[in-house]
Structures are given as structure tokens and as C-alpha cells.
């Protein structure tokens, strides 16, 4: 009886693992064409993308330049924050 139950369990598990589950399905030709097909942007969309890129570049360029002392203080505060987050210093983290 036990062997029959184990056999049925095995068959049900093997039967549920069909080829669709075991193998990755290939990309159909239609979806592959859609993926590879380049899209043309309108003039307005291109200008908007250029404006956003320029704005992002300005923000990167406007990042403050820290002195060595400011950089050291910033790194120390970051390390202390990481210690508190990981609860290495639990009593101080509660304060």
C-alpha cells in the first residue's frame, strides 16, 4: 500500500512537470520583431529628452565640491549610520 502511494505521488509530480514548465518558451517572431523594431521619436519628444539630459547634467555638475575635512566628516557620519542601522550599537541606536 505504501509503495502504491509513493508511486502515485511520484507520477503526479512527474506528470505536472510538463515540457512547458521545464523548458523556457521561445520568443515568437512577432514579439521579436516588435522588440527589435526601432521607434521614431517626434520632434517634441526628442527635445524633451534633450532637455531632461541637459538638466541632469547640470545637476551632476552642480554637486558641491567637498574639502578633505568635509569629506571625512561625511564618511564618518555615513559609517555611524550604517552601524546604527545594522544595530551593532543597539543602545545608541535607540537614542
Rosetta blueprint (number, residue, H / E / L):
1 X L
2 X H
3 X H
4 X H
5 X H
6 X H
7 X H
8 X H
9 X H
10 X H
11 X H
12 X H
13 X H
14 X H
15 X H
16 X H
17 X L
18 X L
19 X H
20 X H
21 X H
22 X H
23 X L
24 X L
25 X L
26 X L
27 X L
28 X L
29 X H
30 X H
31 X H
32 X H
33 X H
34 X H
35 X H
36 X H
37 X L
38 X L
39 X L
40 X L
41 X L
42 X L
43 X H
44 X H
45 X H
46 X H
47 X H
48 X H
49 X H
50 X H
51 X H
52 X H
53 X H
54 X H
55 X H
56 X H
57 X H
58 X H
59 X H
60 X H
61 X H
62 X L
63 X L
64 X L
65 X L
66 X L
67 X L
68 X H
69 X H
70 X H
71 X H
72 X H
73 X H
74 X H
75 X H
76 X H
77 X H
78 X H
79 X H
80 X H
81 X H
82 X H
83 X H
84 X H
85 X H
86 X L
87 X L
88 X L
89 X L
90 X H
91 X H
92 X H
93 X H
94 X H
95 X L
